[in-house]
Amino acid sequence: MKKINLIILPLILLLTFTLAQANTIKIKVKIQNKIITNIDIENEKKYLLYLNPKLLNLEDKKLFKIAKESLVTEIIKKNELEKLNDFENLDSFSESIERNFLKNLKISKNEFLQILNEKELKYETVRKKLQIEALWNQLVYDKFNKNIKIDKKFLRERILKQYEKNSKKYKYNLSEIFFTEDINENLDDKLKNISLSISEIGFENTANIFSESNSSKNGGLIGWINELQISEVIKRNISNIKIKDISKPIKIKGGYLLIKINDKKEFKQEIDVENQVKELTKNEINRQLTTFSVILYKRLKRNTQINEF
């Protein structure tokens, strides 16, 4: 028995030491007066996997980096928002965000809580993330809405011409990667890196890494969209590519787009010009606001001290 105990005891000590190491809290990033720990990053990984399960196919090192950058972005945005908002007194606003979120998902709060429990995610953590994104979007709108330019007459005429020109109409299920030129990396190199990433880990995971759009956390997914609601320049670039294919880089105001066609189907409907103009206007406003959001975030990041450990 003594021999057995002598063998078991070191194993128990080794296991205890290993577990203690695994649970050690280490500071990975410091942003002004806020820190990001290894535990924060592990929790962010769970959240990102909930939004895009395909991230599970990535090696842990890449997923760790994506989660870290996601938290950096969140903290920089929150630091700016705290200048205008008291996060301790936003209950009614948060409830409104939550109602809209659940409505879009078409699930009840209890169902949502069950999903979060299965994914080992804390309800309050997810609620705060939704709060930050909603407040950030409102901030971008307040700052830049006067800069938005929409020519509704042009949109109306374009919709009528499209409808008259084509007998067949299509809906597209799309995903996107939106990116801008970088001071530290020329466009050709950036495109090369994005293309290499797509070939290695797929479009959705690449969107998580490279896309600067809000859709990045969902693997770039836009979803189903009527072709009459797609801008002319994008439609021109995707009309002749096949399902699962990816467009060439599309130059748009403020940056570039890569569009993937996930699915495509024909549809028939009577034209409602005003409704189509309304939808196309909304899409274009969102596109312009995304560009302004990227500009604002990059400006803030340049002026933020970030220390990595």
PyMOL commands that set and color helices and strands:
alter all, ss='L'
color gray80, all
select helices_A, chain A and resi 2-22+38-51+53-57+60-81+87-89+91-105+109-118+123-147+152-165+187-201+203-210+214-218+227-229+232-238+273-302
alter helices_A, ss='H'
color red, helices_A
select strands_A, chain A and resi 27-31+34-37+169-179+221-226+250-252+255-267+306-308
alter strands_A, ss='S'
color yellow, strands_A
deselect
rebuild
show_as cartoon
